[in-house]
């Protein structure tokens, strides 16, 4: 009886952890990975430019600000930001994430 309860709890836990296989979740995960990659690339450039000095830097902060800028710019400036980040946000509301609006993300 105890073994059955343990197996049920373990199965439920695995479903909760790994059961997020929807297309939207996969797209959000891919976008998060792209944003992280962009932040780390910028961090590497900052570290190289700083030589032997200490650096305080937030890759997440840079990625977040640049993603917000994509939504507030247009034309050539927006395309330059999209090219630098490696993905674009089309600005359509798709729900809430982290207490704010989320936007559909399209890959290039």
WOFENSUL-V208813 format. One line per field, one symbol per residue. burial: 1 if it has 24 or more other ideal C-beta (glycine too) atoms within 12 Angstrom, else 0. A space follows every 50 residues. Layout:
BEGIN
burial=???
END
This chain:
BEGIN
burial=00000000000000000000000000100011011101100100000000 00000000100110011001100000000011011111100000000000 01101000
END
